[in-house]
Amino acid sequence: MKTLVAACIVTSLFMGTGPAAWAAQSGAKDEAKKAGSATKEAGKDTADAAKHVGKATAKGAKKGATVVKNAVTGDVTAVCKDGKEHSGKTKEAACADHGGIKK
């Protein structure tokens, strides 16, 4: 009987149901977790890139709208010595009460 049990244990070790098989499964699980983490990080990076693209698009649209508004109304925008942007018919008029035009 002892010989039969020993033979079964030896056979199971050589057939792949022993520690080597468990180690292979554990390694596969670790690799799957690493792949999942990498995918998650790639998703976060994609979201960050999309957010930056959205901000750049909004900024460009706002600038374009300002140019169109100024073309329609005839106003000019100037940066004055107080550091702020003001609009008027001319740069001098826009900055008349703000210390003049910033050079």
Residue, then its C-alpha position, 0 to 999 in steps of 0.5 A: m500500500k505504501t508503494l502504491v501511495a508513493a507511486c501515485i505521488v511521484t506520478s502526479l508530480f511528473m504529470g504536472t499536478g504538483p508544485a510546478a503546475w501551481a507555480a505556472q498558474s500563479g505566474a499567469k495570474d501575476e502577468a494578467k494582473k500586470a496587464g490589467s494595471a497597464t491597461k488601466e494606466a493607459g486609459k488614464d493617460t488617454a483621458d488626460a490627453a483628451k482633457h488637454v485637447g478639450k482645453a486647447t480647443a476651448k481656448g482657441a474657440k474663445k480667441g476666435a470669438t474675440v477676434v470676430k467680435n472685435a471685427v464686427t464692433g470695431d473695438v480694439t483690445a489692448v493690454c494696459k499698464d495696469g496689466k489688464e486687457h481693455s477694449g475701445k475704439t483705439k488702443e489709446a482710448a482703451c487704456a486712457d484710464h488705466g495708465g496707458i498702453k503697456k509696452 
